Structures are given as structure tokens and as C-alpha cells.
């Protein structure tokens, strides 16, 4: 299984409105794995990722038939909306789930590989995540395109004492879902061999490596 190399950008982390300077230099990684035939709909989704001395930077681009944004408070069930997600584990058995709807409202959790044994990260940490969202309807009126840029400071991963990610390895997966959309869907970067939709299975995460320079 090939690993994803996460490039390092030296210097001060750009402001959220200036992240295009970083993302314009990066390749797209498709989120296109359908693991459950009962949910065949696959929107067009890709992500870009990089990191700095104090943050992980992610950009999602999405094109889908329907848009739902009904949650407007952090730690609301944003997975019911048009939603993208980033799950990462810096150590075995423990991982973070970061879930965002199309306007950047976040649900962030932490815990073991048991889906039921998780705790929510407090709003005081979630509010440290900076986001920028752009949504537009396709010119033919069929479907929508949206783009979400995220700057996630290391301190959001508040159960780990992350000082630097240079040269570090982790395991992660990236997702697109929409539980209450007209066409519910559960799409991932890496496939998931499970009998029903479940993103909380770190055994199916892929390897990522934070480049040193």
C-alpha cells in the first residue's frame, strides 16, 4: 500500500484567505472508494494536504447533486449535511475524527477504535480551526460545487503533545458523506472492508508521512 507524502511549508502558517498560495502547488488526491454497494452514489471529491510548523492544512473540492447545510453549531451532527471528514491516528488505538459541513461547522472527537468510546473535543479547541468555504451552483442548474479550506493547528489534537510533525508517520483516512441527503453516500480515500457503513475503523486507515523538507 503506497503512503501519502504530506509536504512541508516553511515559515509562518498563511492566513485562511491566503491558503491558495499553498494549495495551488499541490496535487489532488481523489476520494472515490465505494465500499458499500447499497450506497452507489459517488460525488466528485478530492483533497489536498500540507503542513507547517504548527498546523495541518487541508483543502476539499466537491461536486455533488444536492447541498444540505442544516447544522450551525460546533459538535452538531454535521455528518447529516454535505460533509467531508478527516480521521487521523498519531499512535495505535487512538484517533481523532474531524468532520466538517460545507460551511465549515465542525464536529471533532477523540478516542479508541470503538466508535462508542469517544469524547468530543471542546468548542474552545474547535474554534482554533480556521476555515474558508465557497459554494456555487453549476451553470446548468444541475448540482453544486463547493470548496472548503482548513487550517488545523496542532493544539486541536489536544490529547497529544505535538511540537513538530517533521518526518513523522501517521495513519489517516479522508471521507465524503451526507447521511440525510436525498442520495445518502459514504465515500472514502482508502476502501473499508466492513459489512455496513462505518468510518470509525482505523484498521483501514492509510499511511501518511510528513516530509521533513
C-alpha positions in Angstrom: 0.0 0.0 0.0 1.5 3.3 -1.0 1.8 6.1 1.5 0.7 9.7 1.1 3.6 12.1 1.5 2.5 15.4 3.1 4.7 18.3 2.0 6.1 20.8 4.5 5.8 24.6 4.0 8.4 26.5 5.9 7.6 29.8 7.7 4.5 31.2 9.3 1.2 29.5 8.6 -0.7 31.6 6.0 -3.9 33.2 6.9 -7.0 31.3 5.9 -7.7 33.6 2.9 -4.1 33.1 1.7 -4.0 29.3 1.7 -4.5 29.2 -2.1 -0.8 30.1 -2.3 -0.1 26.7 -0.7 -2.9 24.6 -2.3 -2.2 25.8 -5.9 1.2 24.0 -5.6 -0.2 20.6 -4.5 -1.7 17.6 -6.4 -5.2 16.4 -5.8 -6.0 13.1 -4.1 -9.3 11.6 -5.1 -11.9 10.4 -2.6 -13.5 7.8 -4.7 -13.8 4.5 -2.9 -17.3 3.0 -2.7 -17.2 0.3 -0.1 -21.0 -0.4 0.2 -23.0 -1.3 -2.9 -26.2 -0.3 -1.2 -25.0 3.3 -1.5 -23.6 3.7 -5.0 -23.8 7.4 -5.4 -20.3 8.9 -5.7 -19.9 12.7 -5.8 -16.7 14.1 -7.3 -14.4 14.8 -4.4 -10.7 15.4 -4.0 -8.4 16.7 -1.2 -5.0 18.5 -1.0 -2.9 18.4 2.2 0.2 20.0 3.5 1.6 21.1 6.9 3.6 23.9 8.6 5.4 24.3 11.8 2.1 24.5 13.7 -0.8 23.4 11.6 -2.2 20.8 9.1 -3.7 22.4 6.0 -6.4 20.6 4.0 -8.5 21.7 1.0 -11.5 19.7 -0.2 -13.2 20.3 -3.6 -16.6 18.8 -4.0 -19.2 18.5 -6.8 -22.5 16.8 -5.9 -26.1 16.7 -6.9 -27.5 18.1 -3.6 -26.4 20.5 -0.9 -27.6 20.3 2.7 -26.4 22.6 5.5 -28.7 22.4 8.5 -26.2 22.4 11.3 -24.7 25.6 12.5 -23.1 24.9 15.9 -19.8 23.0 16.5 -20.3 19.4 17.5 -23.7 19.3 15.9 -24.3 16.2 13.7 -22.6 17.7 10.6 -22.4 14.2 9.0 -26.1 14.6 8.2 -25.2 17.5 6.0 -23.0 17.7 2.9 -19.9 16.7 4.8 -16.2 16.0 4.4 -14.1 14.3 7.1 -10.5 13.7 8.2 -9.6 10.9 10.6 -6.0 10.6 11.9 -4.1 8.5 14.3 -0.7 9.5 15.7 -0.5 6.4 17.8 -2.0 2.9 17.7 -5.5 2.6 19.0 -6.2 6.3 19.4 -7.5 8.6 16.6 -9.2 11.9 16.0 -12.3 12.4 13.8 -12.7 15.9 12.3 -15.9 16.3 10.4 -17.0 19.5 8.5 -20.1 20.5 6.7 -19.9 22.7 3.6 -19.7 26.0 5.6 -17.0 24.7 7.9 -19.1 23.8 11.0 -17.1 21.1 12.8 -17.6 18.0 14.9 -14.3 16.8 16.5 -13.9 13.7 18.5 -11.2 11.6 20.1 -10.9 8.1 21.5 -10.2 4.5 20.9 -11.1 2.4 17.9 -14.5 1.7 19.4 -17.0 4.1 17.9 -19.0 4.3 21.1 -15.9 5.1 23.2 -15.2 8.6 22.1 -15.3 12.1 23.6 -15.9 15.4 21.9 -13.2 18.0 21.8 -14.5 21.2 23.4 -15.5 24.2 21.4 -12.6 26.2 22.8 -10.3 24.0 20.7 -12.6 23.6 17.7 -12.7 27.4 17.4 -9.0 27.4 16.8 -9.6 25.7 13.4 -9.8 28.3 10.6 -12.0 27.6 7.6 -13.0 29.2 4.3 -15.9 28.0 2.2 -17.0 28.8 -1.3 -20.3 27.3 -2.7 -21.7 27.8 -6.2 -24.5 26.3 -8.3 -23.4 24.7 -11.6 -24.2 26.9 -14.6 -26.7 24.4 -15.9 -28.5 24.3 -12.5 -27.7 20.6 -12.0 -25.8 20.2 -8.8 -23.4 22.3 -6.8 -19.7 22.8 -6.4 -18.1 23.7 -3.1 -14.6 24.1 -1.8 -13.5 24.1 1.9 -10.1 25.1 3.1 -8.9 24.3 6.6 -6.1 25.3 8.8 -6.0 22.9 11.8 -3.4 23.9 14.5 -1.6 21.1 16.3 -3.2 22.2 19.6 -6.6 20.9 18.3 -5.1 17.4 18.8 -5.1 18.2 22.5 -4.6 14.6 23.7 -1.2 14.5 22.0 1.7 16.9 22.7 2.6 17.7 19.1 5.6 20.0 18.8 6.5 19.1 15.3 5.4 16.6 12.6 8.6 16.7 10.6 9.5 13.2 9.5 6.6 11.7 11.5 4.3 9.0 10.2 0.6 8.6 11.0 -2.4 6.8 9.7 -5.4 8.5 8.3 -8.5 8.4 6.0 -10.5 11.1 4.2 -14.2 10.9 3.6 -17.2 12.4 2.0 -20.7 11.7 3.3 -24.2 13.0 3.6 -26.4 10.8 5.8 -29.6 12.8 5.3 -29.1 13.9 1.7 -31.6 12.7 -1.0 -28.9 10.3 -2.0 -27.0 9.2 1.1 -23.4 8.3 0.4 -20.3 7.1 2.2 -17.1 7.6 0.1 -13.5 7.2 1.3 -9.9 7.7 0.2 -9.0 4.2 1.3 -11.5 1.3 1.0 -13.2 -0.1 4.1 -13.9 -3.8 4.3 -16.9 -3.8 6.6 -20.5 -5.1 6.2 -22.1 -1.7 6.8 -21.0 2.0 6.5 -18.6 2.8 9.3 -15.8 5.3 9.0 -14.6 4.6 12.6 -12.4 1.7 11.6 -8.7 2.7 11.9 -7.5 -0.7 10.7 -8.5 0.6 7.2 -6.6 3.9 7.5 -3.8 4.6 5.0 -0.3 5.6 5.9 0.8 9.2 5.6 4.2 10.7 6.2 5.0 14.3 6.9 8.0 15.2 4.8 11.0 16.8 6.5 11.6 19.5 3.9 
